[in-house]
Amino acid sequence: MSAASWRAASQDVMSDCVDGVLEGVCPNCGGNLVARPIRTAAMLAKNPASTKRVLKAEGCEPKAA
């Protein structure tokens, strides 16, 4: 699978989760979910991306009604 097709497929899955399960609300802070900003090369050099993925043990729970 090419990188472009992987990004497109994962974007669909993320959109389904954001719209369906999370209903557009961040499970960590309760804020709204927006497109992730792009870090400039200078900011990426100053604050590099993490190499460790941190996941909640319980995963993403559907929002209570």
Buried (B, 14 or more C-beta within 10 A) or exposed (E): EEEEEEEEEEEEEEEEEBEEEBEEEEBEEEEEBEEEEEEEEEEEEEEEEEEEEEEEEEEEEEEEE
